[in-house]
Amino acid sequence: MIANVIVVSALVLAGVFVVLWLFSSDLRRRIEEPKRHFQQQVHDYDERFAANDADKR
Amino acid sequence: MSNVASSPGVETDARVESLVDTQLVYAHSIAALVTVLVSVIFGIIISLQFFLPDVAGSWLSMAWGRLRYSHTQGIMIGWLGNAFLAFLYHAVPVLAGRQVTSARLGRWLFGLWNFIVVIPGWLLVLAGISQPIEWAEFPPVVDYFVIAALVLAAIQFLPPFFKNGLEELYVSSWYIIGSLVFTLLAYPMGNIVPELVPGAESAAFTGLWIHDAVGLFVTPLALSILYFVIPATTGRPVFSHFLSMLGFWGLFFLYPLNGTHHYVFSVIPMSAQMGAIAASALLGIIVVIVVTNLLLSARGGGWLKGDTGLRFAIMATIFYLVVSVQGALQAQMTLNRVIHFSDWVIGHSHLAMLGFATFAGIGGIVHAWQRIPWARYNAVALNWAFCLLTAGVTIMFIDLTLAGLVQSARWLDGSPWMESVLQARPYWLVRTLSAVPITAGFLLVFYGLVTGERGAGRAAIDAARKTSQAAPAATPSRMPGQEPAFILRMSYRVSATAAIVFFCLSVFLLGVLPGRALDRQISDMSPDNVYGLSASELRGRTIYAREGCAYCHTQQIRYTDADMARFGAPTLAWEGQFDTPHMWGTRRVGPDLSRTTGTRPVDWHFAHLFAPRDVVPWSVMPSYAGFFDGAADKPTQDARDLVAYLESLGRARELAWPDGDQRASELYPNDRWAQMSLNASALNNHPGRTRTTGDYPALADRAAPGGADLWQNYCAGCHGNAGRGDGPAAAWLLPKPADLGEHAYTDDRLAEVLWHGITGTAMPAWRDLPAGQLAALAATVRSFMVAEPVMAVTVEQLATGESVYNANCVQCHGEEGDGRGFAAPELAIAPTDFTRVRPYVGQSVAALVNGVEGTPMAPWTDRLVEEEILAVTHYLRAFFGEQP
């Protein structure tokens, strides 16, 4: 019984997530957005902040 | 907290300069490397003790169990905890675009983590103050400070994330948030609850914690590093943020539900076990998704030639794949039946903590360190560190996996226990040798971070960039005027709620619910008045816990054919109803001790604790000479208490058996697993346990080769190399081991003693030896017999002897000399059967003059004169039915 609860609920949640992703192009785009945002943050930090720190020191 | 750089834009250089608190990155990195080196030293000493078990001498602070506790807590809290904190001080400001909450709080957290938790934790454990719960060995007083530190960490790192919307959070941020929240939930559950509930219920919660420690603390933070370092270094975004989020939610839903797979085939309700097994299989699928996504993200990164941090991160990803697929497989009953308790599992845990998590931790440290402008950086040393650590961890993992398979094979084929120990020794040697490159690797990581040019990390970043494929230009995160999708925000909220629900579900389904079932079972099956532990036994239990005995000796007989054949009836829930916390154990270097009661005499235990190899020549058990005043027959109160506790193990079930089991069997007629235990053919199947009666097989016609080696392995410790009863342990045993040179035995008697042992003495049974080996040992015994000079015996002497015998000896030794006198059943040690044992004259006279210490045989010099003693000696020797 416990195994069934775990398997079914995990599959349902994953399924809902996948279905939403499949049928909503906007959702797909927005889900992917943080990875580009992250690249920007890292890029900014690496190129500007750290270089600035190095100059100061 | 100040918003110094609102995402993704950049404000003035002066304000962003202090975005990352590089001093705390530095401090935690150094603390991490110092603690890992100390922990590795603990580990090396532990592994050396498999060859030099007496290396700690009577210095209990260096005893195996205490070092083992310190090793694992040092790796998890000292090393990985500091490594993750170092990374968080770099990553959180970068991810959130804001400083962490407070620099001052950071210094308090650093002090708390290292000077109130790690160092005192180690000192207390080494001083003997600990708790015997895996991955929770620091004592409860330290646990409260760990919880306080986790609260501070949550305050320090979580608020920066919540300034932005959920839909903007990158997967690393999710892992950091998830880990900090769930560790805070899981740590008290795993470290405190087992101290409050007994036996199997305690084990159910321990199982949850063992997996939560890895799954909710270590893995999420390690994955946050991988998702950070790989795209940050390659300059390319992760392959799919959708897959990364699918993996994130999958891991947080399923990891907490895995815990009970540490106790498959135990008395914990099978429904909970099956739930954990199903969750483990699902988790394996999720991990494949995560790893695929990470490796696709690393494509084009030129990782072997490129950045050192990236190299560690990708190797961590590969280790993660291997260890997770292995974990999913070994939770399945078919494989679990074989490899559980063996070194296979030790290899698995080393690959998880020393492979996956450690490589991720180093990757995170190196990545952050390269970005400390004033820090030194030695790329050559770090590259060598990578090679050495990869080689060392891989060798250790493969070696321990093979060792586990060898041990399992011996356990399954019913070989004597020592066979598994002997055959594991070469693998243990390789494991110790694998510590050489690992230690050198860690030293080089340290060296690489404190030598080299200041600011050289920056140059390394630039150099690595050249080796990777051109990174696509970063794109703005959000188009002006676009609003976050409501549905995405909601789905994250639902998932976050669901993850909390799943954690609570795991505690309920795998902790509380099985606990209730176990409570019912205990109530139904337990005898009305269970024999509890005396004060001495309770003190002994504390010592057993303190010295980590449960880390080599389990106290749970599993519901498998192999365990039942070797140890006896599987453990029922009520047997541990007073064990708080439980000490079931998850590894067997020595045999299970659930049924110790009545298996060995007390003097054997003392000798075994004082000098294990004097009793069992190839034993790897550490000596506990510190519990004695210089000799095994001079035990301190600690030794007496410990042996009293050992003797209590299994006693309650033995007292209740078989009537109690019969009654319980009628209450649970349809419970297949309960019936397995309740209808077991024997409660205690220990092959060394003596029996006073029963059939025994005759000696085989053909003796196996290698009788002399068998003798050395099993018998010489007590009987001596030449069988004269003068082995190194002989001085401490009462009665003394027999002098086999001055006794003649019939084959039938040798067969009986080898099969049944001699109750009341240290002479165990050897039922686990094959028939050919028993015959070989019997032949070896006969070979020890020295030639006895022929003595003239007169008719008058025999008549006198008969008269003396009938007046004084017949009550115990019987009219026929067969040891079946009417008083014999009342004696703790059966009287000698002279029809099958003939002592030499000197032996017999000595027994009559001095008595036999440790047996009911008293001196007879106050009743018999010298002539009568000699006469009765000749008379009783005449009972012997066979010429030697």
HADDOCK unambig.tbl for C-alpha pairs under 7 A between the chains (distance, minus, plus):
assign (segid A and resid 1 and name CA) (segid B and resid 271 and name CA) 6.57 0.50 0.50
assign (segid A and resid 2 and name CA) (segid B and resid 271 and name CA) 5.98 0.50 0.50
assign (segid A and resid 2 and name CA) (segid B and resid 272 and name CA) 6.34 0.50 0.50
assign (segid A and resid 2 and name CA) (segid B and resid 275 and name CA) 5.15 0.50 0.50
assign (segid A and resid 2 and name CA) (segid B and resid 509 and name CA) 6.80 0.50 0.50
assign (segid A and resid 3 and name CA) (segid B and resid 274 and name CA) 5.75 0.50 0.50
assign (segid A and resid 3 and name CA) (segid B and resid 275 and name CA) 3.68 0.50 0.50
assign (segid A and resid 3 and name CA) (segid B and resid 278 and name CA) 5.90 0.50 0.50
assign (segid A and resid 6 and name CA) (segid B and resid 275 and name CA) 6.69 0.50 0.50
assign (segid A and resid 6 and name CA) (segid B and resid 279 and name CA) 6.66 0.50 0.50
assign (segid A and resid 7 and name CA) (segid B and resid 278 and name CA) 6.81 0.50 0.50
assign (segid A and resid 7 and name CA) (segid B and resid 279 and name CA) 6.95 0.50 0.50
assign (segid A and resid 27 and name CA) (segid B and resid 485 and name CA) 6.92 0.50 0.50
assign (segid A and resid 27 and name CA) (segid B and resid 488 and name CA) 6.41 0.50 0.50
assign (segid A and resid 31 and name CA) (segid B and resid 241 and name CA) 6.41 0.50 0.50
assign (segid A and resid 31 and name CA) (segid B and resid 242 and name CA) 5.89 0.50 0.50
assign (segid A and resid 32 and name CA) (segid B and resid 240 and name CA) 6.78 0.50 0.50
assign (segid A and resid 32 and name CA) (segid B and resid 241 and name CA) 5.00 0.50 0.50
assign (segid A and resid 32 and name CA) (segid B and resid 242 and name CA) 6.29 0.50 0.50
assign (segid A and resid 33 and name CA) (segid B and resid 477 and name CA) 6.05 0.50 0.50
assign (segid A and resid 34 and name CA) (segid B and resid 168 and name CA) 5.37 0.50 0.50
assign (segid A and resid 34 and name CA) (segid B and resid 169 and name CA) 6.05 0.50 0.50
assign (segid A and resid 34 and name CA) (segid B and resid 170 and name CA) 4.90 0.50 0.50
assign (segid A and resid 34 and name CA) (segid B and resid 477 and name CA) 6.67 0.50 0.50
assign (segid A and resid 35 and name CA) (segid B and resid 170 and name CA) 6.07 0.50 0.50
assign (segid A and resid 35 and name CA) (segid B and resid 237 and name CA) 5.62 0.50 0.50
assign (segid A and resid 35 and name CA) (segid B and resid 238 and name CA) 6.45 0.50 0.50
assign (segid A and resid 35 and name CA) (segid B and resid 241 and name CA) 6.30 0.50 0.50
assign (segid A and resid 36 and name CA) (segid B and resid 237 and name CA) 6.20 0.50 0.50
assign (segid A and resid 36 and name CA) (segid B and resid 474 and name CA) 6.35 0.50 0.50
assign (segid A and resid 36 and name CA) (segid B and resid 475 and name CA) 5.91 0.50 0.50
assign (segid A and resid 36 and name CA) (segid B and resid 476 and name CA) 6.98 0.50 0.50
assign (segid A and resid 36 and name CA) (segid B and resid 477 and name CA) 5.81 0.50 0.50
assign (segid A and resid 37 and name CA) (segid B and resid 476 and name CA) 6.26 0.50 0.50
assign (segid A and resid 37 and name CA) (segid B and resid 477 and name CA) 4.19 0.50 0.50
assign (segid A and resid 38 and name CA) (segid B and resid 95 and name CA) 6.68 0.50 0.50
assign (segid A and resid 38 and name CA) (segid B and resid 170 and name CA) 6.53 0.50 0.50
assign (segid A and resid 39 and name CA) (segid B and resid 232 and name CA) 6.58 0.50 0.50
assign (segid A and resid 39 and name CA) (segid B and resid 235 and name CA) 6.99 0.50 0.50
assign (segid A and resid 39 and name CA) (segid B and resid 237 and name CA) 6.30 0.50 0.50
assign (segid A and resid 39 and name CA) (segid B and resid 474 and name CA) 5.89 0.50 0.50
assign (segid A and resid 40 and name CA) (segid B and resid 8 and name CA) 6.83 0.50 0.50
assign (segid A and resid 40 and name CA) (segid B and resid 474 and name CA) 5.31 0.50 0.50
assign (segid A and resid 40 and name CA) (segid B and resid 475 and name CA) 6.62 0.50 0.50
assign (segid A and resid 40 and name CA) (segid B and resid 476 and name CA) 6.79 0.50 0.50
assign (segid A and resid 41 and name CA) (segid B and resid 8 and name CA) 5.99 0.50 0.50
assign (segid A and resid 41 and name CA) (segid B and resid 94 and name CA) 6.25 0.50 0.50
assign (segid A and resid 41 and name CA) (segid B and resid 95 and name CA) 6.82 0.50 0.50
assign (segid A and resid 42 and name CA) (segid B and resid 94 and name CA) 6.56 0.50 0.50
assign (segid A and resid 42 and name CA) (segid B and resid 232 and name CA) 6.16 0.50 0.50
assign (segid A and resid 45 and name CA) (segid B and resid 94 and name CA) 6.95 0.50 0.50
assign (segid A and resid 49 and name CA) (segid B and resid 13 and name CA) 6.98 0.50 0.50
assign (segid A and resid 49 and name CA) (segid B and resid 16 and name CA) 6.49 0.50 0.50
assign (segid A and resid 49 and name CA) (segid B and resid 17 and name CA) 5.99 0.50 0.50
assign (segid A and resid 50 and name CA) (segid B and resid 371 and name CA) 6.25 0.50 0.50
assign (segid A and resid 50 and name CA) (segid B and resid 373 and name CA) 6.64 0.50 0.50
assign (segid A and resid 52 and name CA) (segid B and resid 13 and name CA) 6.89 0.50 0.50
assign (segid A and resid 53 and name CA) (segid B and resid 17 and name CA) 6.06 0.50 0.50
assign (segid A and resid 53 and name CA) (segid B and resid 373 and name CA) 6.21 0.50 0.50
assign (segid A and resid 54 and name CA) (segid B and resid 373 and name CA) 5.01 0.50 0.50
